[in-house]
Amino acid sequence: MSSLSVAILKPKREKSLLRRHPWIFSGAIDRIEGTPGPGATLAVMDNKGNAYGSGAYSPHSQILIRMWTFDPHIEINADYFYRTIQRAVELRSAFINSPETNASRIVFSESDGLPGLMVDCYSNFLVTQFLTAGAELFKNQIVSALSKLYPHYYIYERSDEEVRRKEGLPLTMGALIGPEPPDLLQIKEHTCRFWVDLKTGHKTGFYLDQRENRLFIKRYAEGKEVLNCFSYTGGFTIPVLQAGAKKVINIDSSENALNILNKNLQLNNLDPNLVENMNGDVFKILRQFRNTNRQFDVIILDPPRFADSRQQIPKAARGYKDINWLALRLIKPGGVLITFSCSGSLQPDLFQKILADAAQDAGRFVQIVQRLTQAADHPIALNFPEAAYLKGLVCRVS
């Protein structure tokens, strides 16, 4: 560790490190000794010389250092990444039943001790995201570790998230090992089959974090008319149809996503006559339904992230309230609203309050009957509560 540049904390700014929180903000740093470049590993010490481990340097970000380890004796090298990724893979083996799915997350950033690294497995492809300067600097070592742990898999990069710009990194994507994936790759999940667009689809191609929730909501679908908002490629549509929904209306702003949804209907031998796809703005279409007194038994709201930071929460809260208020106006008495937020900066209690305000304004009596969260392959490290980003509420509406 002696050859590393050193970050010295301001007095009394080590409390978060004692709790092993992996983020150190720029305001907590007194000085940096040495001339590290972006992504370089820094030893972290308090102003009395006590060592707290080492982390990756992000000079363009407010989060100046992301901790790799809280053990000052561990060296950050190829062996470190191999061992840490191997541990992440092994820990998931107890929670992911491989005969039921061939698509899962195998590395979840800070929750696996690997800040800025996401790795998802789809059939025989690993899709990677290097979202921080540290992950980017060690890309070759990470890819080498993945290739050893998954020797017969292709590796593809989807580092096209806007968050890279905050790290001073360009957006990039492409094959790292083997060929690029096909335009559509087939995966399985429980009784469902899905075509997935790994190259241009949302996130790394599919919403793997909703796996258990897709299975769970089947219990509400039999004989029901379901409105699936922000439907994407039909992640919720396919299981509710398999469960016996009599009609599903899908709304999405992407025509290409709805085209893949139709392919997923064919893939699962489901009757296309039970489905109506609407390409457009969800907010506008829900207002049209309200104006024509259209009613549904079940409404699913799974919108994209409305807030990327705490500063955006007030605007996001207005968006969540508006869309839930509209949905509550459209649900038949005794019906079910299944509503989600994937905005990590929006706390669960605030999301529940937003829904309560929407219910009051809509004049509906609403009861929460179940809380939903992200799938087990998206674990929440207790020292990093920010990992708990996906919040879902299943509500009975009177």
N, C-alpha and C positions, 0 to 999 in steps of 0.2 A: 504493500500500500504506500510505501514511502516515496515511490516514483510518481505517484499520482498528484495532480493539482488538488488543492484542498479548499473546501468551502467552510468558512468560519461563521457560525451562527451568532446573531446578536444575543446579548444576555437574556436569559429566561425565555428563549424561543425554541427550546428543545422539547417542550411538553408533548407536541404531536409525535415526535420521533420516539419518545418513551412509550407512546401508545402504538407505535409501529405504523403510523399512517405514512404512506409512501410519498406524499407530496410535500415539497418545500417551496413556498412562494418567495418571490424576489424580496419582499419586505422583511423576511426573516433572516436574510443573509447580511452579515456585516462586511465581509470581503471575501474575495477569491484569490488565493495565492497560486500563481502560475498563469499560464496563458492557454487554457483549454479551448478546443474547437467544439463546434456543435456535436452533441452526442457523446463527448468524452466522459470517461468515468472519473468522478470526483470523490475523494475521501471527504466525509462530513464530520466536523468536530464542533463542539461548543466552544465558548470563549475561554474555557478553562483547560482546553486541550483534551477533553474526553472524546473518544472516537465512537461514532454511531453507525458506521457502515459506509456504504458507497452507493452512488446513484449517477444517473445519466444527466448531463448538462444540456439544458434547452435555453440558449441565450435569447431567443426570440419570443419566448413564452412567459406569461406571468408565473406559471409553475416552473420555476427555474431549475429544480432538480427533482427527478423521480427516482426513488430508491430501488436499486436492484436487490440489495441485501442489507440487513441490520447487523450482520456479523463482519466486523472490520478485518477479519482474517481471511475472508473468502475473496478470491481473485475472480474478476469478471472476464471470462475467456470462453473459448469454444466448449470446453468441458462443462462449464457452469450452465450454458444454455442447453446442452444435451441433457444434463441431469434434471434441470428444472422443467423442461418440456416433457421428459420421460415421466416425471412425477405427475404432471398435469394429466397426461394420458392415462396413467394407471389409476389415479383417483376417480376418473370418470367411469372406469370399467364396472363399478358396482351400481351405477345409476343409469347407464345406457344399455338397454337390452338389444344387442346387435342384431338378433334375428328379426326384430321389429322395425329397425331403421338402419339405413346406411348413410345417414346424414346427421352430423352432430358437430358441435363446437368442441375443439380439443385444447385451445388456449384462449383464455379470457382475460387478457391484459393484467391489470393490477391484482385481480383476484387470484391469479396464478403466479404472482411474483414476477411478471414480465410486462411492465408498463409499456403501453403503446403497441403491443403485439396481439393481433387476433388471428386465429387459424381455425377455419371451418373445413370439415371433411364432407365431401359429396361423392358418394360412390368411390371411384378411383382417383379423384382429384382432391388436393388440398388447396384451399383458397386462402391466401395470406393478406394481411393488412399490416403495414409498418407505418404507424401513425405518429410517432415521435422521433426526435433526433437520435435518441439512444437506440431505438429499435432499428432505425435506418442505418446507423453506423455499423451495427452488428448483423446486418442482413445476411451476409455470406455465411457467418457462423450459424445463424438460425436455420437457414435453408439446408446447410450441411447436416445439422442435427435432425431436422425433419426427414431428410432423405435416408438417414440411417434407421430412424424409427419406423418409417413407412417406405421401405425400399422399392416397392412396386407401384408407387403412386406418382402421378404427375403433380407438379406444384405450379400454381398460377397466382400472380399478384394482382390485387385489387386495391392498391393504395391511391384511390381516387376520391377520398373523403376530404371535404373542405377543411377539416381540422388540421391537415398537414400544412396549410398555408400559415397557420398560427405558429408553426414550428420553423417557418422559413424554408419549407420543403415543397418541391413541385408535385403536382398530382401525376401519378404514373401507374401503369398497368401493363401486364404482359406475361408471357410464359417464362418461368424461372428454371424448371426442369421438365423436359418433355414438350409435347405439342400444346397449343392452345386448346381449350375445351371446345366441344361442338357448340353450335348455336343454342341447342337445347340438350340438357343432360337429364336422364330419368333417375329419380330417387324414389325410395319407398319409405312410408311412415305408417306404422300400424297396418290398417287395412287399405290405406290410400296409396296412390301413385301420383307423382307430380313431375311435370317437365319444369326444369329450372334453367334460367338464363344466368350463367356464371359470369359472363363477360359484361353485360350491361344491366342486369337486374338490380333491384334494391339490395342494399347492404352487400353481402357476398353472393347474392342470388336468391335467397329465400329467408323467411322469418323463422329461423330455427328456434328462437326463444319462445315461440308460441306452441311448441309441439304438444305439451301436456294439455294446454288449454283447448287446442283443436279437438283432442279426444274428449275432454270434459264436457264441452258444450253440446255434444251429441244427445245428451239426456234431455235437452229442452226442445229438440227439433221435430220429433215424430208428429206428423199431421199438421204442422204449423207452416204459416207463411212467414218467411224470414227475409229481412232486409239487411244485406251485408254491405256496409259502407266502408269505403277505402278497401275494396275487395282484393286488389292486386291480382294475383293469378289464381285465386280461389282456394287459398289455404283453409278457410273456414267453410267455403261452399261445398267442397267435396265431402267432408265428413258429415255435415248436416243432411246432405242429400242421401248419403248412405244410411243415415239414421231414420230416414223416412219423411223428411220435410216435403210438404205438398207443393211448395213453390219457393224459389229463392230469387230475389232481385238483387243484383250486384251493381254497385256504383263505383267507378274509378275514373280518374282523369287521364289514365294512360290507355289508349286504344290497343297498344301492343300487349299490355298486361291482360286485357280482356280477351285478346286473341289466344294467348297462352291458356287462359282459363277455359276457353272452349276446347282446346286440345286436351286439357286435363279431364274434362267431361268425357271425351271419347276414350281417353286412356283408362278411365275407371268404369267404362260401359254404363254411364248414367244418361238418362233421358234428357236431351237438350230442351225439350218442350216444357220441362219443369223450371227452366231458368230464363230470366230476362236480364240482359246486360245493358247498362246505361253508361255511356261515356260522357263524363262531364264533371262539373264542380259539385261536390257533395252538399255544401251549404245551400247552393241555389236549388238543387233538386229537392232537398228536404223542404225548402220553403214552398216549392211547387206542390209537393204532396200535402203540406199543411193547408194550402189554399184550396185544394180539392177534397179535403177531408179523407185522405187515404189513410188506412189503418193497417197495422201489422201485429202479428203475435209476438215476434222476436225481432229485436234490432241489435245488430253488432256494430259497434263503433271502434275501429282500430286505426286511428289517424296517424300520420307521420308525426315526428317530433315537432312540437310547437315552440319549444324553448331550448336553446343551446347553452344558455347561461342564466345566472340569477337576474341579470339586468332585463332579460326578455320575459320574465315570469308574469308581470302584470298584463302584457299583451297576450301571452299564451293563456292565462286564466280566462280572459274574455273570450278567446276562441273556444276553449273547452266548455265554458258555460253556454255559449251560443249553440254549439252543436248538440250538447246534451239536452238543452231546453227544447230544441227542435225535435229531437228523437222522442222525448217524453210526450210531446204533443201528438205523436203518431202511433203510440202503442195502445193496443186494445186493453181495456180493464182486465187485470189478471195476467197481462203479458209480461215479457221479460226483456230487460235492457242489459246487454253485456258490453261494458264500456271500458276502454283502456286509455292509459297515457304511457308513452315511452320516453317522456321528458325527464331525464334523471334529476335535473335541478328542481323539479316540482315535487314537493314532499307529499307522501300519501295522505296526511291529514288535510292538507290544502286541497288535494284532488277530491277528497270526500266532501269538504265544505263547498267546493264549486258545484258538485253534484247536488248537494242539499239546497243551495241557492237556486239552481236550475229547476229543481222539483217544486220549490215554493212558488217560483214565478210561473211555472207551467200549471200550477194548481193540482198537482198529482201527489198522492201518498205513495212513498217509495221506501222499500225495505231492502237492505243489503242482506243477501242470503249466502253469499260466498265471496271470498277474496281470492284473486288469482295473481300469480307472479310469473317470473321467467322460468324456463325449463331448467332441469337439474344440471345440465352441462354449462349453464351460465351461473356458477355459484357466486355467493356473496361472502367475500372474506370479511370477518368481523372487524378487522383493522381498517377496512375500506368500505364503509357503508354506502359510498357513492355508487357502488356496483349494483345496488338495488334500484334499477331504473324502471322496470316494467311493473305497472300497477294496473290491476283489473278488478272491476266490481261487477258481480252478478246481482241484478236487482229485480225484485218483483214490484210491478207498478199497478196501483189501484186507481 
